[in-house]
């Protein structure tokens, strides 16, 4: 169904706060921009109220619900970016896999991929406009509703991370079933990773066409791979995604938007990641800022990396930790964030203390 004229992906309100985009491109900013992964989440009572009577993936398929959930944290906090409410697992769904979100367990695949023969069960090609058009409609609606307040981030899971869910059937501490594929059948593993990459490229380009101003790729399960496996089964596809997305954006006359790669626990790959075609490299909380700067050699903007659990501390302690983090990273080529997403039991006031402290200690600083 075509959207009403006023919600078509054009004629968006002008952007009022471009701090995030400037920082992503390594430009000078009046303060360090800040946002939080999972900032639209269950830690907000209004989020729980909105989602109380609706299935998780039904919420993801409703542009109006996604828009409302995306905007909720902007009403509370002085954030410098919004990230569309969705889920990385919409791509396995688009490939034909069934997924349920079960309380206390998270995502569950009733029929995970058990062996290479199961690849035949996946759709050979995916029309992202048809299968994932609800995400595009949510992005367009949200861009209009934000009214240019801050940029809107679109995102995807990375191929390896999506592969783990599709094989493990849900979350896993070891990813042993997925890693068995890498050791026992590298050819089938590459086949699946390439198939996912092809969908991801079209999906990300579609998000930009719909109105996304930044794109983030979540390689959340990078830490389960060693350096060699990461180099063989993750990094080539991350590079391909950034290269092909930029090529397709150019070919389709769309804006070249900053791209962020967040490969959790991939310390060993920071040098490679800083040369993988992304403007921003996200960091988890287990690496020192100085070490990250040394490994990335000012090639990219860095994003991160306060331990999410630091938000359980009192507000004075949060402020002190933020001050220390800003001093360690410096205020140029830097976006403040947590080292992973917000947890459901966090106090919104402590989230607000984190955001306010970033602005307080970075405003008017020398860059």
Secondary structure by P-SEA (a helix, b strand, c coil): cccccccccccccccccaaaaaaaaccccccbbbbbccccccccaaaaaaaccccaaaaaacaaaaaaaaacccccccccccccccccaaaaaaabbbbbbcccccccccccccccccccccccccccccccaaaaaaaaaaaaaacccbbbbbccccaaaaaaaaacccccccaaaaaaaaaccaaaaaaaaaaaaaaaaaaaaaaaaacccbbbbbccccccccaaaaacccaaaaaaaaaaaaaaaaaacccbbbbbbbbccccccaaaaaaccccbbbbcccccaaaaaaaacccbbbbbccccccccccaaaaaaaaaaaaaaaccccbbbbccccccccccaaaaaaaaaaaaaaaccccc
